[in-house]
Amino acid sequence: MTEATAPDHGPLTGVRVVELAGIGPGPFAAMLLADLGADVVRVDRPGGPGLGIDPARDITNRNKRSVVVDLKTSDGVKHVLDLAGRADILIEGYRPGVAERLGVGPEDCRARNPRLVYGRMTGWGQEGPLADRAGHDIGYIAVSGALGMTGEPGRPPVAPANLLGDYAGGSLYLVVGVLAALHHARATGAGQVVDAAIVDGTAHLTSMIHGMLAAGVWQDRRGANLLDGGCPYYGTYETADGAYMAVGALEPRFYAEFLRLLDLTGLEGTHADVTRWPELRARVAERFASRTRDAWTAVFEGTDACVAPVLSLREAPHHPHLAARSTFTDHAGITQPAPAPRFSATPATVRTGPARPGADTEDVARDWGVPGLVSPPSNPQRKASS
């Protein structure tokens, strides 16, 4: 087990991670590891990753440290290999073959450190007909079957931002993979490569739905099922002020409470009678349209009807339950989600704001024993571009 100089700040304290800078799911995965206490060193490229936002506000780089390295030079490659030699985990998000051409691929890094877990984050994976093609979240979830489940029947599917593919199907699976591989490495002394593809992770997220499809209780079309908006007591309704309420009254006793609080009678038998669902939807919609979102929130407050207001990003931190749990936190003037999940013995915190590119070079060079990071370059000759 390697040592880190930072104090205990979570269950991964003592784990060293190298993150080769990119955008999207890789940085988010590294942020999650950093939130949990790992010493994450982000290797930024000269000129930045091109995300287009102020680095001081890029929350996905919180709790990390940054060095700037030019991987198109021999010195830059040497510095990354030196860091990999002292790391437990390395994360990169290049297209297949790019890291190898740069000289920092799995074989190069693990020749320095056989215990290294090398995490690869891509959309299409390291092999397959599309492995070398460009892509984004929406395309990955499209071919995985997940995008086709969203939205209303007869209308286009609705893109769920980049939460479902990049972060759920990508980042979280990468984190699970590298931590599982780290466990194996510590038990056996052998590292390995983790191929985390967004298409794989997103497909895996649909496991329950595939089971329901095989059992004949899920229709392979949009807006026709219990959990995709087809059911009138699992969906959203507009209120008098143009806002929305979310309804999830699936179980019979919750459904009964839902009808009671809406003051709707004569609909008790519609729970399992799909022929009456259009009637139920119309009456529920009419009731919700008669009051504001805040008025309905007050009606359902403290009940088991499973109804909640649909809040915006700016509203969510002020929800009473989330505020009581400190689900969001403020750090350096930025309101942001607090680290999750929570640990009883090794709590995680937001220790530092977003790492500024290159700001931690001297500290990392000292703490990781890589003095060359701050030494004048000995060989500025550039390698061939990848």
C-alpha positions as CSV (number, residue, x, y, z in Angstrom):
1,M,0.0,0.0,0.0
2,T,1.4,3.4,-1.0
3,E,1.4,6.3,1.3
4,A,-0.1,9.8,0.7
5,T,0.9,12.9,2.7
6,A,-2.7,14.2,3.0
7,P,-4.5,13.6,6.2
8,D,-7.4,11.0,6.4
9,H,-10.3,12.3,4.4
10,G,-12.3,9.2,3.4
11,P,-12.0,5.4,3.0
12,L,-9.6,5.7,0.1
13,T,-7.0,7.7,2.0
14,G,-3.6,6.3,1.0
15,V,-4.6,5.4,-2.5
16,R,-2.8,7.2,-5.3
17,V,-4.4,7.9,-8.6
18,V,-3.1,9.4,-11.8
19,E,-5.7,10.9,-14.1
20,L,-4.7,11.8,-17.6
21,A,-6.8,14.8,-18.3
22,G,-9.9,14.6,-20.5
23,I,-13.5,15.6,-20.4
24,G,-16.7,14.0,-19.3
25,P,-16.8,10.6,-17.5
26,G,-13.1,10.3,-16.8
27,P,-12.8,13.4,-14.7
28,F,-16.0,12.6,-12.9
29,A,-14.8,9.1,-12.0
30,A,-11.5,10.6,-10.7
31,M,-13.5,13.2,-8.7
32,L,-15.4,10.4,-7.0
33,L,-12.2,8.7,-6.1
34,A,-10.8,12.0,-4.8
35,D,-14.0,12.7,-2.8
36,L,-13.5,9.3,-1.1
37,G,-10.0,10.3,0.0
38,A,-7.7,9.2,-2.8
39,D,-4.7,11.4,-3.7
40,V,-5.6,12.1,-7.3
41,V,-3.1,13.9,-9.5
42,R,-4.5,15.2,-12.7
43,V,-2.1,15.4,-15.5
44,D,-3.2,18.4,-17.5
45,R,-2.0,19.1,-21.0
46,P,-0.6,22.5,-22.1
47,G,-3.6,24.6,-23.1
48,G,-6.1,22.7,-21.1
49,P,-8.7,20.0,-22.0
50,G,-10.9,22.3,-24.1
51,L,-14.0,22.0,-21.9
52,G,-14.7,25.6,-22.3
53,I,-15.5,26.6,-18.7
54,D,-13.5,28.5,-16.1
55,P,-11.2,25.9,-14.4
56,A,-12.0,27.5,-11.1
57,R,-15.6,26.4,-11.5
58,D,-15.1,22.9,-12.9
59,I,-16.3,21.0,-9.9
60,T,-15.3,17.6,-11.3
61,N,-11.7,18.7,-10.5
62,R,-12.3,19.3,-6.8
63,N,-10.2,17.4,-4.2
64,K,-7.5,16.8,-6.8
65,R,-4.0,18.2,-7.5
66,S,-2.8,19.2,-10.9
67,V,0.5,19.1,-12.9
68,V,0.9,20.2,-16.5
69,V,2.8,17.7,-18.7
70,D,3.3,17.7,-22.5
71,L,2.9,14.1,-23.5
72,K,4.2,14.9,-27.0
73,T,7.7,15.3,-25.5
74,S,10.0,12.6,-24.3
75,D,10.3,14.4,-20.9
76,G,6.5,14.5,-20.6
77,V,6.2,10.8,-21.2
78,K,9.0,10.1,-18.6
79,H,7.1,12.2,-16.0
80,V,3.9,10.3,-16.5
81,L,5.7,6.9,-16.3
82,D,7.4,8.1,-13.1
83,L,4.0,9.0,-11.6
84,A,2.5,5.6,-12.8
85,G,5.4,3.9,-11.1
86,R,4.2,5.3,-7.8
87,A,0.5,5.0,-8.3
88,D,-2.2,2.5,-7.5
89,I,-4.6,3.5,-10.3
90,L,-4.2,5.3,-13.6
91,I,-7.2,6.6,-15.5
92,E,-7.2,7.6,-19.2
93,G,-10.0,8.4,-21.6
94,Y,-8.3,8.4,-25.0
95,R,-9.5,6.6,-28.1
96,P,-8.0,3.1,-28.3
97,G,-4.4,3.1,-29.3
98,V,-3.7,6.8,-28.5
99,A,-2.1,6.1,-25.1
100,E,0.1,3.4,-26.6
101,R,1.3,5.8,-29.4
102,L,2.1,8.4,-26.8
103,G,4.1,5.9,-24.8
104,V,1.9,5.7,-21.7
105,G,-0.2,2.7,-22.6
106,P,-0.9,-0.2,-20.2
107,E,2.3,-2.1,-21.1
108,D,4.5,0.9,-20.7
109,C,3.0,1.9,-17.3
110,R,2.8,-1.6,-15.9
111,A,6.4,-2.3,-16.9
112,R,7.2,0.3,-14.3
113,N,4.6,-0.9,-11.8
114,P,3.2,-4.4,-12.2
115,R,0.6,-3.7,-9.4
116,L,-0.9,-0.8,-11.3
117,V,-4.6,-0.8,-12.1
118,Y,-5.0,0.8,-15.6
119,G,-8.5,2.2,-16.1
120,R,-9.6,2.9,-19.6
121,M,-12.8,5.1,-20.1
122,T,-14.3,5.1,-23.6
123,G,-17.7,5.2,-25.2
124,W,-17.4,2.2,-27.5
125,G,-14.8,0.2,-25.7
126,Q,-11.3,-1.0,-26.6
127,E,-12.5,-3.3,-29.4
128,G,-15.4,-3.7,-31.8
129,P,-16.4,-2.2,-35.2
130,L,-17.0,1.3,-33.6
131,A,-14.0,1.3,-31.2
132,D,-12.1,3.9,-33.2
133,R,-15.1,6.2,-34.0
134,A,-15.9,9.4,-32.2
135,G,-19.1,9.6,-30.2
136,H,-21.0,11.2,-27.4
137,D,-23.4,10.1,-24.6
138,I,-26.5,10.4,-26.7
139,G,-25.2,7.9,-29.3
140,Y,-24.0,5.4,-26.7
141,I,-27.3,5.3,-24.9
142,A,-29.1,5.2,-28.3
143,V,-27.5,1.9,-29.4
144,S,-27.7,0.4,-25.8
145,G,-31.5,0.6,-25.9
146,A,-31.8,3.0,-23.0
147,L,-32.6,6.2,-25.0
148,G,-35.4,4.5,-26.8
149,M,-37.3,4.0,-23.4
150,T,-37.5,7.8,-22.7
151,G,-40.2,10.2,-23.7
152,E,-43.8,10.0,-24.8
153,P,-45.2,7.5,-27.4
154,G,-45.4,9.0,-30.8
155,R,-42.8,11.7,-30.0
156,P,-39.0,11.7,-30.1
157,P,-37.0,10.1,-27.3
158,V,-35.9,12.6,-24.6
159,A,-32.1,13.0,-23.9
160,P,-31.5,12.8,-20.1
161,A,-28.6,15.3,-20.3
162,N,-25.4,13.2,-20.2
163,L,-26.3,11.6,-16.9
164,L,-27.3,8.2,-18.1
165,G,-24.4,7.4,-20.4
166,D,-21.4,9.4,-19.4
167,Y,-21.8,9.2,-15.7
168,A,-24.1,6.3,-14.8
169,G,-23.0,3.9,-17.5
170,G,-19.5,5.3,-17.7
171,S,-17.9,6.9,-14.6
172,L,-19.6,4.7,-12.0
173,Y,-18.7,1.5,-13.8
174,L,-15.1,2.7,-14.2
175,V,-14.9,3.4,-10.5
176,V,-16.4,0.0,-9.6
177,G,-14.0,-1.6,-12.0
178,V,-10.8,0.0,-10.8
179,L,-11.7,-0.5,-7.1
180,A,-12.4,-4.2,-7.7
181,A,-9.1,-4.5,-9.6
182,L,-7.3,-2.7,-6.8
183,H,-8.7,-5.2,-4.3
184,H,-7.4,-8.0,-6.5
185,A,-4.0,-6.3,-7.0
186,R,-3.5,-5.9,-3.2
187,A,-4.4,-9.6,-2.7
188,T,-2.2,-10.9,-5.5
189,G,0.4,-8.3,-6.4
190,A,-0.9,-8.2,-10.0
191,G,-2.5,-5.2,-11.6
192,Q,-4.7,-5.3,-14.7
193,V,-6.5,-3.3,-17.3
194,V,-10.1,-2.2,-16.8
195,D,-12.0,-1.6,-20.1
196,A,-14.9,0.6,-19.0
197,A,-17.2,1.3,-22.1
198,I,-20.2,3.5,-21.8
199,V,-22.2,1.2,-24.1
200,D,-21.4,-1.8,-21.8
201,G,-22.3,0.1,-18.6
202,T,-25.5,1.6,-20.0
203,A,-26.6,-1.8,-21.3
204,H,-25.9,-3.3,-17.9
205,L,-28.2,-0.7,-16.3
206,T,-31.1,-2.1,-18.3
207,S,-30.8,-5.6,-16.8
208,M,-34.1,-5.4,-14.8
209,I,-36.0,-4.2,-17.9
210,H,-34.6,-7.0,-20.0
211,G,-35.8,-9.4,-17.4
212,M,-39.3,-7.8,-17.4
213,L,-39.3,-8.0,-21.2
214,A,-38.4,-11.7,-21.2
215,A,-41.2,-12.3,-18.6
216,G,-43.7,-10.6,-20.9
217,V,-44.4,-7.7,-18.5
218,W,-42.6,-5.0,-20.4
219,Q,-43.6,-3.8,-23.9
220,D,-40.7,-2.9,-26.2
221,R,-42.1,0.5,-27.0
222,R,-42.0,4.0,-25.4
223,G,-44.6,5.2,-22.9
224,A,-46.5,1.9,-22.5
225,N,-45.1,0.5,-19.3
226,L,-45.2,0.8,-15.6
227,L,-42.0,2.8,-15.2
228,D,-41.7,4.8,-18.4
229,G,-44.6,7.2,-18.1
230,G,-47.2,4.8,-19.6
231,C,-48.8,4.4,-16.2
232,P,-50.9,7.4,-15.0
233,Y,-49.7,7.0,-11.4
234,Y,-46.0,7.0,-12.3
235,G,-45.2,10.2,-14.2
236,T,-45.4,14.0,-14.1
237,Y,-48.2,16.5,-14.1
238,E,-48.4,20.2,-14.8
239,T,-49.6,22.5,-12.0
240,A,-51.6,25.8,-12.2
241,D,-48.4,27.8,-12.3
242,G,-46.7,25.9,-15.1
243,A,-44.5,23.8,-12.7
244,Y,-44.7,20.0,-12.3
245,M,-45.3,17.3,-9.7
246,A,-43.8,13.8,-9.9
247,V,-46.0,10.9,-9.0
248,G,-44.8,7.4,-8.1
249,A,-47.8,5.9,-6.3
250,L,-47.1,2.3,-7.5
251,E,-48.2,0.1,-4.6
252,P,-51.9,-0.2,-3.8
253,R,-51.8,1.5,-0.4
254,F,-49.7,4.4,-1.7
255,Y,-52.2,4.7,-4.6
256,A,-55.1,4.8,-2.2
257,E,-53.4,7.6,-0.3
258,F,-52.7,9.4,-3.6
259,L,-56.4,9.3,-4.6
260,R,-57.5,10.5,-1.2
261,L,-55.2,13.5,-1.1
262,L,-56.2,14.5,-4.6
263,D,-59.8,14.1,-3.5
264,L,-60.6,11.8,-6.4
265,T,-63.4,9.2,-5.9
266,G,-64.7,6.4,-8.0
267,L,-61.2,5.5,-9.3
268,E,-60.1,2.9,-6.7
269,G,-60.5,0.1,-9.3
270,T,-58.3,1.8,-11.9
271,H,-55.0,0.7,-10.3
272,A,-54.8,-2.5,-12.3
273,D,-57.4,-1.8,-14.9
274,V,-55.4,-0.5,-17.9
275,T,-58.6,0.1,-19.9
276,R,-59.4,2.9,-17.4
277,W,-55.9,4.5,-17.4
278,P,-56.8,7.2,-19.9
279,E,-59.7,8.3,-17.7
280,L,-57.5,8.2,-14.6
281,R,-54.8,10.2,-16.3
282,A,-57.3,12.9,-17.4
283,R,-58.8,13.3,-14.0
284,V,-55.4,13.4,-12.3
285,A,-54.2,16.0,-14.7
286,E,-57.3,18.1,-14.2
287,R,-56.8,18.1,-10.4
288,F,-53.1,19.0,-10.5
289,A,-53.8,21.8,-12.9
290,S,-56.2,23.4,-10.3
291,R,-53.4,24.4,-7.9
292,T,-49.8,25.6,-7.8
293,R,-46.8,23.3,-7.3
294,D,-46.3,24.8,-3.8
295,A,-49.9,24.2,-2.9
296,W,-49.7,20.6,-3.9
297,T,-46.4,20.1,-2.2
298,A,-48.1,21.2,1.0
299,V,-50.9,18.7,0.5
300,F,-48.6,15.7,0.0
301,E,-46.0,16.8,2.6
302,G,-45.5,14.1,5.3
303,T,-47.5,11.4,3.5
304,D,-46.8,8.1,1.8
305,A,-48.5,9.0,-1.4
306,C,-45.0,9.1,-3.1
307,V,-45.5,12.6,-4.7
308,A,-42.8,15.2,-4.9
309,P,-42.3,18.6,-6.6
310,V,-40.1,18.7,-9.7
311,L,-37.3,21.1,-8.7
312,S,-34.8,22.9,-10.8
313,L,-31.0,22.7,-10.3
314,R,-31.0,26.0,-8.3
315,E,-34.0,25.0,-6.3
316,A,-32.8,21.5,-5.3
317,P,-30.3,22.6,-2.6
318,H,-33.1,24.4,-0.7
319,H,-35.4,21.4,-0.5
320,P,-36.0,20.8,3.3
321,H,-34.9,17.2,3.3
322,L,-31.8,17.8,1.2
323,A,-30.9,20.8,3.3
324,A,-31.3,18.8,6.5
325,R,-29.0,16.1,5.1
326,S,-26.5,18.6,3.7
327,T,-26.9,16.8,0.3
328,F,-25.4,20.0,-1.2
329,T,-22.6,22.0,0.2
330,D,-21.0,25.4,-0.5
331,H,-17.3,25.6,-1.1
332,A,-15.3,28.6,-2.3
333,G,-18.6,30.3,-3.4
334,I,-19.9,27.4,-5.4
335,T,-23.0,25.4,-4.4
336,Q,-22.4,21.8,-5.4
337,P,-23.4,18.2,-4.5
338,A,-21.6,16.9,-1.4
339,P,-19.5,13.7,-1.7
340,A,-21.6,10.5,-1.7
341,P,-22.1,7.9,-0.4
342,R,-21.6,8.4,3.3
343,F,-19.3,6.5,5.7
344,S,-19.7,6.2,9.4
345,A,-16.0,5.9,10.2
346,T,-14.2,7.6,7.3
347,P,-16.4,10.6,6.3
348,A,-15.6,12.3,3.0
349,T,-15.6,16.0,2.5
350,V,-14.9,18.7,-0.1
351,R,-11.4,19.5,0.9
352,T,-10.3,21.7,-1.9
353,G,-11.8,23.5,-4.8
354,P,-11.2,22.6,-8.5
355,A,-7.5,22.0,-9.2
356,R,-6.0,24.8,-11.3
357,P,-3.8,23.4,-14.1
358,G,-0.3,23.0,-12.9
359,A,-0.8,24.7,-9.6
360,D,0.3,21.7,-7.5
361,T,3.5,20.7,-9.5
362,E,6.0,21.3,-6.7
363,D,3.9,19.6,-4.0
364,V,3.3,16.5,-6.2
365,A,6.9,16.4,-7.2
366,R,7.9,16.3,-3.5
367,D,5.1,14.1,-2.2
368,W,5.4,11.5,-4.9
369,G,9.1,11.6,-5.3
370,V,9.2,12.8,-8.9
371,P,11.6,15.7,-8.8
372,G,11.8,15.9,-12.6
373,L,8.3,17.5,-12.7
374,V,9.9,20.8,-11.6
375,S,13.3,20.3,-13.3
376,P,14.2,22.1,-16.6
377,P,13.4,19.8,-19.5
378,S,16.5,17.8,-20.6
379,N,15.1,16.9,-24.0
380,P,12.6,19.2,-25.6
381,Q,12.6,17.3,-28.8
382,R,8.9,16.6,-29.8
383,K,7.6,13.2,-30.6
384,A,5.4,12.5,-33.6
385,S,1.9,13.7,-33.0
386,S,-0.7,11.1,-32.1
